[in-house]
Amino acid sequence: MRPPFLRPRRLAILFLATSFVIFAMDEGKAEESQANDTLGKELETIYLAWKDSIETGNVEKWVANSTRFSRRSIRNAIVSRKMDFPEAFFENPIRPPSLIGLKFIHALAVGETAQAVYFGRADFQLSDSSADVPNSLLVLRFLKETDGWKFDSTQLLSLAGMTDLEAKIRAGDYAFLDDDLFIPPGQGPEIPELCPIPEVAGHFDLVSIGYETTVYVNDFAQPSIANNGGSHILLGGLKRGFNKIVIRSKEVPPPVAEDGTRPESLLEFNIYAIRDSGGTQKSERLFRYAPDKVTGNFMMQIRGDGG
């Protein structure tokens, strides 16, 4: 059975048994392969320049090779932790993976978005030994801005335990590329606003199954979440005094499980302040919202100082 992120869309292929048509198809594939390689080399050059800027701490080079969206998103996340930007970004222990030893599979551009896909052991240097790193699919994402392609983000899809899929990739079977995950969306995301520097840093947990939910803190929107859950830094943080929290949810179909069923809808929200305590940081929960039934938008006020 294919893993959930690899559900390819099947395309009907018509084979015409004439030497002329077969020749024309082969020529078209050759041109497509050449275009794929050309785009791949262009995107790889940009990524390697971006990677070098991280390793050398070259801020100007980083700005020149990264998207405005990624720079703004990184800045907002760092200042929301009450850390210095961009210094904290370059001190991050996670290192951009080298492409040496990885197999280039595919590059595709759609509109102002593009992706390059690689196979192999993409090492972010989180382990002492590269032998501990499983084979993965490394997806590099790019956006086209006024002066050309810029590197935006990385997605790593581990193939640990997916021996059948890994064997197909090694054999040159790239049917997985038909999945929507590997097709650029065509349009880049909206650049987020500059968030304020917080008086109190915070984070929130949100489970939003069967809903698309956006949390607003003092009118600053946090990223929307649909059919997912997790912990997220509170962009813009909290004020020491009163903070307005608004939760806006709209119903969406819950995800389909492998057995064809859908889970019940669930919405749960917890918001925390991050306190310094004896050289460490601890989270203090300020509020929990877990309605039996979502009937509309929800608004409340909480104090960032816990009063």
ChimeraX commands (.cxc) that place a marker at each C-alpha (Angstrom):
marker #1 position 0.00,0.00,0.00 radius 0.5
marker #1 position 1.28,3.46,-0.84 radius 0.5
marker #1 position 1.99,5.81,2.05 radius 0.5
marker #1 position -0.57,8.64,2.48 radius 0.5
marker #1 position 1.67,11.29,0.92 radius 0.5
marker #1 position 2.18,9.22,-2.22 radius 0.5
marker #1 position -1.23,8.80,-3.84 radius 0.5
marker #1 position -0.41,9.53,-7.50 radius 0.5
marker #1 position -2.94,10.84,-9.93 radius 0.5
marker #1 position -3.09,8.41,-12.85 radius 0.5
marker #1 position -2.88,9.76,-16.37 radius 0.5
marker #1 position -4.21,7.73,-19.30 radius 0.5
marker #1 position -1.46,7.07,-21.88 radius 0.5
marker #1 position -2.31,6.26,-25.51 radius 0.5
marker #1 position 0.30,4.17,-27.37 radius 0.5
marker #1 position 0.23,4.51,-31.17 radius 0.5
marker #1 position 2.18,1.77,-32.90 radius 0.5
marker #1 position 3.82,3.67,-35.71 radius 0.5
marker #1 position 7.51,4.39,-36.00 radius 0.5
marker #1 position 6.85,8.08,-36.74 radius 0.5
marker #1 position 4.79,8.65,-33.61 radius 0.5
marker #1 position 7.22,6.67,-31.45 radius 0.5
marker #1 position 10.10,8.80,-32.76 radius 0.5
marker #1 position 8.16,11.99,-32.05 radius 0.5
marker #1 position 7.39,10.85,-28.51 radius 0.5
marker #1 position 11.02,9.95,-27.85 radius 0.5
marker #1 position 12.15,13.34,-29.13 radius 0.5
marker #1 position 9.63,15.06,-26.91 radius 0.5
marker #1 position 10.83,13.09,-23.90 radius 0.5
marker #1 position 14.41,14.01,-24.69 radius 0.5
marker #1 position 13.49,17.71,-24.82 radius 0.5
marker #1 position 11.53,17.38,-21.57 radius 0.5
marker #1 position 14.48,15.64,-19.90 radius 0.5
marker #1 position 16.86,18.33,-21.10 radius 0.5
marker #1 position 14.53,21.09,-19.80 radius 0.5
marker #1 position 14.26,19.23,-16.50 radius 0.5
marker #1 position 18.06,19.03,-16.18 radius 0.5
marker #1 position 18.51,22.69,-17.16 radius 0.5
marker #1 position 16.03,23.89,-14.56 radius 0.5
marker #1 position 17.51,21.53,-12.00 radius 0.5
marker #1 position 21.01,22.96,-12.49 radius 0.5
marker #1 position 19.70,26.53,-12.22 radius 0.5
marker #1 position 17.82,25.79,-8.99 radius 0.5
marker #1 position 20.75,23.83,-7.56 radius 0.5
marker #1 position 23.09,26.79,-8.11 radius 0.5
marker #1 position 20.73,29.03,-6.15 radius 0.5
marker #1 position 20.37,26.52,-3.34 radius 0.5
marker #1 position 24.14,26.03,-3.04 radius 0.5
marker #1 position 24.64,29.81,-2.87 radius 0.5
marker #1 position 21.98,30.00,-0.14 radius 0.5
marker #1 position 23.60,27.08,1.70 radius 0.5
marker #1 position 27.02,28.77,1.51 radius 0.5
marker #1 position 25.55,31.98,2.94 radius 0.5
marker #1 position 24.34,30.03,6.02 radius 0.5
marker #1 position 27.68,28.27,6.52 radius 0.5
marker #1 position 29.72,31.48,6.18 radius 0.5
marker #1 position 27.28,33.77,8.00 radius 0.5
marker #1 position 27.03,36.04,4.97 radius 0.5
marker #1 position 23.83,38.01,5.55 radius 0.5
marker #1 position 23.93,39.87,2.23 radius 0.5
marker #1 position 24.32,36.62,0.29 radius 0.5
marker #1 position 21.49,35.06,2.28 radius 0.5
marker #1 position 19.20,37.98,1.44 radius 0.5
marker #1 position 20.16,37.76,-2.24 radius 0.5
marker #1 position 19.32,34.05,-2.53 radius 0.5
marker #1 position 16.29,33.59,-0.24 radius 0.5
marker #1 position 12.67,34.60,-0.72 radius 0.5
marker #1 position 11.07,37.55,0.98 radius 0.5
marker #1 position 8.46,35.17,2.37 radius 0.5
marker #1 position 11.05,32.95,4.08 radius 0.5
marker #1 position 13.05,35.90,5.42 radius 0.5
marker #1 position 9.95,37.53,6.89 radius 0.5
marker #1 position 8.71,34.24,8.37 radius 0.5
marker #1 position 12.10,33.52,9.94 radius 0.5
marker #1 position 12.35,37.04,11.33 radius 0.5
marker #1 position 8.88,36.84,12.90 radius 0.5
marker #1 position 9.61,33.47,14.50 radius 0.5
marker #1 position 12.95,34.61,15.94 radius 0.5
marker #1 position 11.84,37.93,17.42 radius 0.5
marker #1 position 8.75,36.18,18.85 radius 0.5
marker #1 position 11.16,34.07,20.90 radius 0.5
marker #1 position 12.73,37.34,22.11 radius 0.5
marker #1 position 15.96,36.49,20.29 radius 0.5
marker #1 position 18.14,38.66,18.05 radius 0.5
marker #1 position 17.54,38.59,14.31 radius 0.5
marker #1 position 19.31,37.58,12.12 radius 0.5
marker #1 position 22.06,36.45,14.54 radius 0.5
marker #1 position 19.96,33.64,16.04 radius 0.5
marker #1 position 19.17,32.27,12.60 radius 0.5
marker #1 position 22.83,31.77,11.73 radius 0.5
marker #1 position 23.51,30.17,15.13 radius 0.5
marker #1 position 20.94,27.43,14.46 radius 0.5
marker #1 position 22.63,24.00,14.89 radius 0.5
marker #1 position 20.64,22.53,11.97 radius 0.5
marker #1 position 22.79,22.74,8.85 radius 0.5
marker #1 position 21.50,22.77,5.25 radius 0.5
marker #1 position 22.11,19.33,3.73 radius 0.5
marker #1 position 24.80,18.83,1.12 radius 0.5
marker #1 position 23.66,17.58,-2.29 radius 0.5
marker #1 position 26.85,15.57,-2.72 radius 0.5
marker #1 position 25.91,11.90,-2.88 radius 0.5
marker #1 position 22.23,12.64,-3.50 radius 0.5
marker #1 position 20.59,11.64,-6.77 radius 0.5
marker #1 position 18.80,14.40,-8.66 radius 0.5
marker #1 position 15.40,13.07,-9.75 radius 0.5
marker #1 position 13.25,15.88,-11.02 radius 0.5
marker #1 position 12.73,19.64,-11.28 radius 0.5
marker #1 position 9.47,21.32,-12.19 radius 0.5
marker #1 position 8.34,24.94,-12.43 radius 0.5
marker #1 position 4.70,25.98,-12.38 radius 0.5
marker #1 position 4.00,29.70,-12.55 radius 0.5
marker #1 position 6.10,31.50,-9.96 radius 0.5
marker #1 position 6.89,28.32,-7.99 radius 0.5
marker #1 position 9.38,25.51,-8.57 radius 0.5
marker #1 position 10.66,22.38,-6.87 radius 0.5
marker #1 position 13.72,20.16,-7.18 radius 0.5
marker #1 position 13.60,16.60,-5.83 radius 0.5
marker #1 position 16.60,14.52,-4.70 radius 0.5
marker #1 position 16.97,10.99,-3.34 radius 0.5
marker #1 position 19.50,9.77,-0.79 radius 0.5
marker #1 position 20.77,10.44,2.72 radius 0.5
marker #1 position 20.05,14.14,3.23 radius 0.5
marker #1 position 22.14,14.97,6.29 radius 0.5
marker #1 position 21.09,17.95,8.42 radius 0.5
marker #1 position 23.94,17.06,10.83 radius 0.5
marker #1 position 21.58,16.24,13.69 radius 0.5
marker #1 position 23.30,12.88,14.26 radius 0.5
marker #1 position 26.92,12.03,15.05 radius 0.5
marker #1 position 27.05,9.59,12.14 radius 0.5
marker #1 position 25.69,9.98,8.63 radius 0.5
marker #1 position 25.06,6.23,8.69 radius 0.5
marker #1 position 22.16,6.93,11.07 radius 0.5
marker #1 position 20.43,9.06,8.44 radius 0.5
marker #1 position 17.79,7.10,6.46 radius 0.5
marker #1 position 17.30,7.48,2.73 radius 0.5
marker #1 position 14.79,10.21,2.02 radius 0.5
marker #1 position 13.26,12.38,-0.65 radius 0.5
marker #1 position 14.59,15.92,-0.29 radius 0.5
marker #1 position 12.32,18.56,-1.81 radius 0.5
marker #1 position 13.79,22.03,-2.35 radius 0.5
marker #1 position 11.18,24.73,-2.96 radius 0.5
marker #1 position 11.73,28.00,-4.83 radius 0.5
marker #1 position 9.78,31.15,-5.68 radius 0.5
marker #1 position 10.35,33.46,-8.62 radius 0.5
marker #1 position 10.73,37.11,-7.64 radius 0.5
marker #1 position 11.44,40.18,-9.78 radius 0.5
marker #1 position 15.13,39.30,-10.12 radius 0.5
marker #1 position 14.76,35.55,-10.61 radius 0.5
marker #1 position 14.42,32.32,-8.65 radius 0.5
marker #1 position 15.05,32.38,-4.89 radius 0.5
marker #1 position 15.34,29.50,-2.44 radius 0.5
marker #1 position 12.36,29.27,-0.08 radius 0.5
marker #1 position 12.21,26.10,1.99 radius 0.5
marker #1 position 13.10,22.44,2.39 radius 0.5
marker #1 position 10.89,19.43,2.97 radius 0.5
marker #1 position 12.28,16.04,3.94 radius 0.5
marker #1 position 10.24,12.87,3.41 radius 0.5
marker #1 position 11.83,9.89,5.15 radius 0.5
marker #1 position 11.69,6.55,3.36 radius 0.5
marker #1 position 12.45,4.56,6.52 radius 0.5
marker #1 position 10.36,1.39,6.37 radius 0.5
marker #1 position 9.24,2.05,2.78 radius 0.5
marker #1 position 11.40,-0.60,1.15 radius 0.5
marker #1 position 9.11,-1.14,-1.87 radius 0.5
marker #1 position 9.03,2.56,-2.71 radius 0.5
marker #1 position 12.78,2.90,-2.23 radius 0.5
marker #1 position 13.38,-0.06,-4.54 radius 0.5
marker #1 position 11.21,1.54,-7.24 radius 0.5
marker #1 position 13.09,4.82,-6.95 radius 0.5
marker #1 position 16.41,3.00,-7.28 radius 0.5
marker #1 position 15.04,1.28,-10.40 radius 0.5
marker #1 position 14.06,4.61,-11.95 radius 0.5
marker #1 position 10.31,4.32,-11.30 radius 0.5
marker #1 position 9.26,7.85,-10.39 radius 0.5
marker #1 position 5.48,7.41,-10.44 radius 0.5
marker #1 position 5.33,9.06,-7.01 radius 0.5
marker #1 position 6.02,12.41,-8.72 radius 0.5
marker #1 position 2.37,12.43,-9.86 radius 0.5
marker #1 position 1.33,13.15,-6.27 radius 0.5
marker #1 position 0.18,16.71,-5.60 radius 0.5
marker #1 position 2.94,17.05,-3.00 radius 0.5
marker #1 position 5.54,17.11,-5.78 radius 0.5
marker #1 position 3.70,19.54,-8.04 radius 0.5
marker #1 position 4.44,23.23,-7.33 radius 0.5
marker #1 position 1.25,25.19,-6.53 radius 0.5
marker #1 position 1.90,27.87,-9.15 radius 0.5
marker #1 position 1.51,30.86,-6.84 radius 0.5
marker #1 position 3.62,31.87,-3.89 radius 0.5
marker #1 position 2.22,32.52,-0.40 radius 0.5
marker #1 position 1.27,35.96,0.83 radius 0.5
marker #1 position 4.16,37.63,2.64 radius 0.5
marker #1 position 3.27,37.93,6.35 radius 0.5
marker #1 position 3.22,41.25,8.12 radius 0.5
marker #1 position 6.00,42.22,10.49 radius 0.5
marker #1 position 4.96,40.99,13.91 radius 0.5
marker #1 position 5.57,43.11,17.00 radius 0.5
marker #1 position 8.41,42.34,19.39 radius 0.5
marker #1 position 6.70,40.67,22.37 radius 0.5
marker #1 position 6.78,41.71,25.97 radius 0.5
marker #1 position 6.14,38.05,26.90 radius 0.5
marker #1 position 7.08,35.15,24.63 radius 0.5
marker #1 position 4.53,32.40,24.22 radius 0.5
marker #1 position 3.36,29.40,22.25 radius 0.5
marker #1 position 0.09,27.63,21.58 radius 0.5
marker #1 position -1.11,24.10,20.96 radius 0.5
marker #1 position -3.89,23.65,18.44 radius 0.5
marker #1 position -5.69,20.53,17.24 radius 0.5
marker #1 position -8.05,21.35,14.37 radius 0.5
marker #1 position -9.65,18.27,12.82 radius 0.5
marker #1 position -12.67,18.94,10.61 radius 0.5
marker #1 position -12.02,22.66,10.83 radius 0.5
marker #1 position -9.75,25.29,9.30 radius 0.5
marker #1 position -8.76,27.45,12.24 radius 0.5
marker #1 position -6.94,30.75,12.52 radius 0.5
marker #1 position -5.96,32.27,15.86 radius 0.5
marker #1 position -5.56,36.04,16.17 radius 0.5
marker #1 position -3.58,37.49,19.08 radius 0.5
marker #1 position -4.02,41.25,19.47 radius 0.5
marker #1 position -5.29,41.23,15.84 radius 0.5
marker #1 position -2.12,39.55,14.53 radius 0.5
marker #1 position -2.96,36.37,12.61 radius 0.5
marker #1 position -1.17,33.13,13.36 radius 0.5
marker #1 position -0.82,30.54,10.54 radius 0.5
marker #1 position -4.09,28.78,9.63 radius 0.5
marker #1 position -4.34,25.10,10.52 radius 0.5
marker #1 position -6.71,22.57,8.93 radius 0.5
marker #1 position -6.96,18.85,9.74 radius 0.5
marker #1 position -3.76,18.97,11.70 radius 0.5
marker #1 position -2.37,19.71,15.12 radius 0.5
marker #1 position 0.79,20.65,16.93 radius 0.5
marker #1 position 2.64,23.24,18.97 radius 0.5
marker #1 position 3.49,26.62,17.44 radius 0.5
marker #1 position 5.44,29.68,18.51 radius 0.5
marker #1 position 3.12,32.60,19.22 radius 0.5
marker #1 position 4.09,35.12,16.55 radius 0.5
marker #1 position 4.21,38.56,18.13 radius 0.5
marker #1 position 3.93,37.01,21.59 radius 0.5
marker #1 position 1.89,38.58,24.36 radius 0.5
marker #1 position 1.59,41.85,26.22 radius 0.5
marker #1 position 2.07,41.81,29.98 radius 0.5
marker #1 position -1.44,43.18,30.42 radius 0.5
marker #1 position -4.60,42.19,28.58 radius 0.5
marker #1 position -4.41,40.37,25.24 radius 0.5
marker #1 position -7.32,39.83,22.87 radius 0.5
marker #1 position -7.52,36.27,21.55 radius 0.5
marker #1 position -9.87,35.45,18.68 radius 0.5
marker #1 position -10.37,31.92,17.30 radius 0.5
marker #1 position -12.06,31.69,13.91 radius 0.5
marker #1 position -12.97,28.24,12.63 radius 0.5
marker #1 position -14.85,27.03,9.58 radius 0.5
marker #1 position -15.86,23.46,8.87 radius 0.5
marker #1 position -13.88,21.40,6.35 radius 0.5
marker #1 position -14.21,17.68,5.56 radius 0.5
marker #1 position -12.15,15.64,8.04 radius 0.5
marker #1 position -9.32,13.63,6.47 radius 0.5
marker #1 position -10.07,10.15,5.13 radius 0.5
marker #1 position -8.33,7.32,7.02 radius 0.5
marker #1 position -6.81,4.34,5.24 radius 0.5
marker #1 position -9.93,2.30,5.98 radius 0.5
marker #1 position -12.09,4.93,4.25 radius 0.5
marker #1 position -13.62,6.39,7.41 radius 0.5
marker #1 position -13.39,9.96,8.69 radius 0.5
marker #1 position -12.66,10.90,12.31 radius 0.5
marker #1 position -15.00,13.05,14.36 radius 0.5
marker #1 position -14.32,16.78,14.25 radius 0.5
marker #1 position -12.20,18.11,17.11 radius 0.5
marker #1 position -11.01,21.55,18.13 radius 0.5
marker #1 position -8.72,22.14,21.09 radius 0.5
marker #1 position -6.62,25.23,21.82 radius 0.5
marker #1 position -4.15,25.91,24.63 radius 0.5
marker #1 position -2.12,29.08,24.99 radius 0.5
marker #1 position 1.03,29.39,27.11 radius 0.5
marker #1 position 3.40,32.08,28.33 radius 0.5
marker #1 position 7.10,31.21,28.40 radius 0.5
marker #1 position 8.66,32.23,31.73 radius 0.5
marker #1 position 12.34,32.45,32.60 radius 0.5
marker #1 position 13.02,30.40,35.71 radius 0.5
marker #1 position 16.48,29.94,37.17 radius 0.5
marker #1 position 18.30,29.95,33.86 radius 0.5
marker #1 position 15.71,27.74,32.15 radius 0.5
marker #1 position 12.38,28.43,30.50 radius 0.5
marker #1 position 9.05,26.99,31.57 radius 0.5
marker #1 position 5.63,27.14,29.96 radius 0.5
marker #1 position 2.65,28.41,31.95 radius 0.5
marker #1 position -0.76,27.61,30.50 radius 0.5
marker #1 position -2.96,30.68,30.46 radius 0.5
marker #1 position -6.09,29.33,28.80 radius 0.5
marker #1 position -7.68,26.20,27.33 radius 0.5
marker #1 position -10.54,26.12,24.81 radius 0.5
marker #1 position -12.07,22.74,23.90 radius 0.5
marker #1 position -15.75,23.12,22.96 radius 0.5
marker #1 position -18.01,20.09,22.50 radius 0.5
marker #1 position -19.41,21.85,19.44 radius 0.5
marker #1 position -18.01,24.81,17.52 radius 0.5
marker #1 position -20.83,27.30,16.97 radius 0.5
marker #1 position -18.90,30.29,15.61 radius 0.5
marker #1 position -15.97,32.56,16.33 radius 0.5
marker #1 position -14.71,32.70,19.90 radius 0.5
marker #1 position -13.11,35.71,21.62 radius 0.5
marker #1 position -11.55,36.14,25.05 radius 0.5
marker #1 position -9.03,38.26,26.93 radius 0.5
marker #1 position -6.08,36.91,28.90 radius 0.5
marker #1 position -3.27,38.57,30.80 radius 0.5
marker #1 position 0.27,37.84,29.66 radius 0.5
marker #1 position 1.60,38.37,33.21 radius 0.5
marker #1 position -0.76,35.68,34.48 radius 0.5
marker #1 position -2.71,38.06,36.67 radius 0.5
marker link #1:1,2 radius 0.2
marker link #1:2,3 radius 0.2
marker link #1:3,4 radius 0.2
marker link #1:4,5 radius 0.2
marker link #1:5,6 radius 0.2
marker link #1:6,7 radius 0.2
marker link #1:7,8 radius 0.2
marker link #1:8,9 radius 0.2
marker link #1:9,10 radius 0.2
marker link #1:10,11 radius 0.2
marker link #1:11,12 radius 0.2
marker link #1:12,13 radius 0.2
marker link #1:13,14 radius 0.2
marker link #1:14,15 radius 0.2
marker link #1:15,16 radius 0.2
marker link #1:16,17 radius 0.2
marker link #1:17,18 radius 0.2
marker link #1:18,19 radius 0.2
marker link #1:19,20 radius 0.2
marker link #1:20,21 radius 0.2
marker link #1:21,22 radius 0.2
marker link #1:22,23 radius 0.2
marker link #1:23,24 radius 0.2
marker link #1:24,25 radius 0.2
marker link #1:25,26 radius 0.2
marker link #1:26,27 radius 0.2
marker link #1:27,28 radius 0.2
marker link #1:28,29 radius 0.2
marker link #1:29,30 radius 0.2
marker link #1:30,31 radius 0.2
marker link #1:31,32 radius 0.2
marker link #1:32,33 radius 0.2
marker link #1:33,34 radius 0.2
marker link #1:34,35 radius 0.2
marker link #1:35,36 radius 0.2
marker link #1:36,37 radius 0.2
marker link #1:37,38 radius 0.2
marker link #1:38,39 radius 0.2
marker link #1:39,40 radius 0.2
marker link #1:40,41 radius 0.2
marker link #1:41,42 radius 0.2
marker link #1:42,43 radius 0.2
marker link #1:43,44 radius 0.2
marker link #1:44,45 radius 0.2
marker link #1:45,46 radius 0.2
marker link #1:46,47 radius 0.2
marker link #1:47,48 radius 0.2
marker link #1:48,49 radius 0.2
marker link #1:49,50 radius 0.2
marker link #1:50,51 radius 0.2
marker link #1:51,52 radius 0.2
marker link #1:52,53 radius 0.2
marker link #1:53,54 radius 0.2
marker link #1:54,55 radius 0.2
marker link #1:55,56 radius 0.2
marker link #1:56,57 radius 0.2
marker link #1:57,58 radius 0.2
marker link #1:58,59 radius 0.2
marker link #1:59,60 radius 0.2
marker link #1:60,61 radius 0.2
marker link #1:61,62 radius 0.2
marker link #1:62,63 radius 0.2
marker link #1:63,64 radius 0.2
marker link #1:64,65 radius 0.2
marker link #1:65,66 radius 0.2
marker link #1:66,67 radius 0.2
marker link #1:67,68 radius 0.2
marker link #1:68,69 radius 0.2
marker link #1:69,70 radius 0.2
marker link #1:70,71 radius 0.2
marker link #1:71,72 radius 0.2
marker link #1:72,73 radius 0.2
marker link #1:73,74 radius 0.2
marker link #1:74,75 radius 0.2
marker link #1:75,76 radius 0.2
marker link #1:76,77 radius 0.2
marker link #1:77,78 radius 0.2
marker link #1:78,79 radius 0.2
marker link #1:79,80 radius 0.2
marker link #1:80,81 radius 0.2
marker link #1:81,82 radius 0.2
marker link #1:82,83 radius 0.2
marker link #1:83,84 radius 0.2
marker link #1:84,85 radius 0.2
marker link #1:85,86 radius 0.2
marker link #1:86,87 radius 0.2
marker link #1:87,88 radius 0.2
marker link #1:88,89 radius 0.2
marker link #1:89,90 radius 0.2
marker link #1:90,91 radius 0.2
marker link #1:91,92 radius 0.2
marker link #1:92,93 radius 0.2
marker link #1:93,94 radius 0.2
marker link #1:94,95 radius 0.2
marker link #1:95,96 radius 0.2
marker link #1:96,97 radius 0.2
marker link #1:97,98 radius 0.2
marker link #1:98,99 radius 0.2
marker link #1:99,100 radius 0.2
marker link #1:100,101 radius 0.2
marker link #1:101,102 radius 0.2
marker link #1:102,103 radius 0.2
marker link #1:103,104 radius 0.2
marker link #1:104,105 radius 0.2
marker link #1:105,106 radius 0.2
marker link #1:106,107 radius 0.2
marker link #1:107,108 radius 0.2
marker link #1:108,109 radius 0.2
marker link #1:109,110 radius 0.2
marker link #1:110,111 radius 0.2
marker link #1:111,112 radius 0.2
marker link #1:112,113 radius 0.2
marker link #1:113,114 radius 0.2
marker link #1:114,115 radius 0.2
marker link #1:115,116 radius 0.2
marker link #1:116,117 radius 0.2
marker link #1:117,118 radius 0.2
marker link #1:118,119 radius 0.2
marker link #1:119,120 radius 0.2
marker link #1:120,121 radius 0.2
marker link #1:121,122 radius 0.2
marker link #1:122,123 radius 0.2
marker link #1:123,124 radius 0.2
marker link #1:124,125 radius 0.2
marker link #1:125,126 radius 0.2
marker link #1:126,127 radius 0.2
marker link #1:127,128 radius 0.2
marker link #1:128,129 radius 0.2
marker link #1:129,130 radius 0.2
marker link #1:130,131 radius 0.2
marker link #1:131,132 radius 0.2
marker link #1:132,133 radius 0.2
marker link #1:133,134 radius 0.2
marker link #1:134,135 radius 0.2
marker link #1:135,136 radius 0.2
marker link #1:136,137 radius 0.2
marker link #1:137,138 radius 0.2
marker link #1:138,139 radius 0.2
marker link #1:139,140 radius 0.2
marker link #1:140,141 radius 0.2
marker link #1:141,142 radius 0.2
marker link #1:142,143 radius 0.2
marker link #1:143,144 radius 0.2
marker link #1:144,145 radius 0.2
marker link #1:145,146 radius 0.2
marker link #1:146,147 radius 0.2
marker link #1:147,148 radius 0.2
marker link #1:148,149 radius 0.2
marker link #1:149,150 radius 0.2
marker link #1:150,151 radius 0.2
marker link #1:151,152 radius 0.2
marker link #1:152,153 radius 0.2
marker link #1:153,154 radius 0.2
marker link #1:154,155 radius 0.2
marker link #1:155,156 radius 0.2
marker link #1:156,157 radius 0.2
marker link #1:157,158 radius 0.2
marker link #1:158,159 radius 0.2
marker link #1:159,160 radius 0.2
marker link #1:160,161 radius 0.2
marker link #1:161,162 radius 0.2
marker link #1:162,163 radius 0.2
marker link #1:163,164 radius 0.2
marker link #1:164,165 radius 0.2
marker link #1:165,166 radius 0.2
marker link #1:166,167 radius 0.2
marker link #1:167,168 radius 0.2
marker link #1:168,169 radius 0.2
marker link #1:169,170 radius 0.2
marker link #1:170,171 radius 0.2
marker link #1:171,172 radius 0.2
marker link #1:172,173 radius 0.2
marker link #1:173,174 radius 0.2
marker link #1:174,175 radius 0.2
marker link #1:175,176 radius 0.2
marker link #1:176,177 radius 0.2
marker link #1:177,178 radius 0.2
marker link #1:178,179 radius 0.2
marker link #1:179,180 radius 0.2
marker link #1:180,181 radius 0.2
marker link #1:181,182 radius 0.2
marker link #1:182,183 radius 0.2
marker link #1:183,184 radius 0.2
marker link #1:184,185 radius 0.2
marker link #1:185,186 radius 0.2
marker link #1:186,187 radius 0.2
marker link #1:187,188 radius 0.2
marker link #1:188,189 radius 0.2
marker link #1:189,190 radius 0.2
marker link #1:190,191 radius 0.2
marker link #1:191,192 radius 0.2
marker link #1:192,193 radius 0.2
marker link #1:193,194 radius 0.2
marker link #1:194,195 radius 0.2
marker link #1:195,196 radius 0.2
marker link #1:196,197 radius 0.2
marker link #1:197,198 radius 0.2
marker link #1:198,199 radius 0.2
marker link #1:199,200 radius 0.2
marker link #1:200,201 radius 0.2
marker link #1:201,202 radius 0.2
marker link #1:202,203 radius 0.2
marker link #1:203,204 radius 0.2
marker link #1:204,205 radius 0.2
marker link #1:205,206 radius 0.2
marker link #1:206,207 radius 0.2
marker link #1:207,208 radius 0.2
marker link #1:208,209 radius 0.2
marker link #1:209,210 radius 0.2
marker link #1:210,211 radius 0.2
marker link #1:211,212 radius 0.2
marker link #1:212,213 radius 0.2
marker link #1:213,214 radius 0.2
marker link #1:214,215 radius 0.2
marker link #1:215,216 radius 0.2
marker link #1:216,217 radius 0.2
marker link #1:217,218 radius 0.2
marker link #1:218,219 radius 0.2
marker link #1:219,220 radius 0.2
marker link #1:220,221 radius 0.2
marker link #1:221,222 radius 0.2
marker link #1:222,223 radius 0.2
marker link #1:223,224 radius 0.2
marker link #1:224,225 radius 0.2
marker link #1:225,226 radius 0.2
marker link #1:226,227 radius 0.2
marker link #1:227,228 radius 0.2
marker link #1:228,229 radius 0.2
marker link #1:229,230 radius 0.2
marker link #1:230,231 radius 0.2
marker link #1:231,232 radius 0.2
marker link #1:232,233 radius 0.2
marker link #1:233,234 radius 0.2
marker link #1:234,235 radius 0.2
marker link #1:235,236 radius 0.2
marker link #1:236,237 radius 0.2
marker link #1:237,238 radius 0.2
marker link #1:238,239 radius 0.2
marker link #1:239,240 radius 0.2
marker link #1:240,241 radius 0.2
marker link #1:241,242 radius 0.2
marker link #1:242,243 radius 0.2
marker link #1:243,244 radius 0.2
marker link #1:244,245 radius 0.2
marker link #1:245,246 radius 0.2
marker link #1:246,247 radius 0.2
marker link #1:247,248 radius 0.2
marker link #1:248,249 radius 0.2
marker link #1:249,250 radius 0.2
marker link #1:250,251 radius 0.2
marker link #1:251,252 radius 0.2
marker link #1:252,253 radius 0.2
marker link #1:253,254 radius 0.2
marker link #1:254,255 radius 0.2
marker link #1:255,256 radius 0.2
marker link #1:256,257 radius 0.2
marker link #1:257,258 radius 0.2
marker link #1:258,259 radius 0.2
marker link #1:259,260 radius 0.2
marker link #1:260,261 radius 0.2
marker link #1:261,262 radius 0.2
marker link #1:262,263 radius 0.2
marker link #1:263,264 radius 0.2
marker link #1:264,265 radius 0.2
marker link #1:265,266 radius 0.2
marker link #1:266,267 radius 0.2
marker link #1:267,268 radius 0.2
marker link #1:268,269 radius 0.2
marker link #1:269,270 radius 0.2
marker link #1:270,271 radius 0.2
marker link #1:271,272 radius 0.2
marker link #1:272,273 radius 0.2
marker link #1:273,274 radius 0.2
marker link #1:274,275 radius 0.2
marker link #1:275,276 radius 0.2
marker link #1:276,277 radius 0.2
marker link #1:277,278 radius 0.2
marker link #1:278,279 radius 0.2
marker link #1:279,280 radius 0.2
marker link #1:280,281 radius 0.2
marker link #1:281,282 radius 0.2
marker link #1:282,283 radius 0.2
marker link #1:283,284 radius 0.2
marker link #1:284,285 radius 0.2
marker link #1:285,286 radius 0.2
marker link #1:286,287 radius 0.2
marker link #1:287,288 radius 0.2
marker link #1:288,289 radius 0.2
marker link #1:289,290 radius 0.2
marker link #1:290,291 radius 0.2
marker link #1:291,292 radius 0.2
marker link #1:292,293 radius 0.2
marker link #1:293,294 radius 0.2
marker link #1:294,295 radius 0.2
marker link #1:295,296 radius 0.2
marker link #1:296,297 radius 0.2
marker link #1:297,298 radius 0.2
marker link #1:298,299 radius 0.2
marker link #1:299,300 radius 0.2
marker link #1:300,301 radius 0.2
marker link #1:301,302 radius 0.2
marker link #1:302,303 radius 0.2
marker link #1:303,304 radius 0.2
marker link #1:304,305 radius 0.2
marker link #1:305,306 radius 0.2
marker link #1:306,307 radius 0.2
view
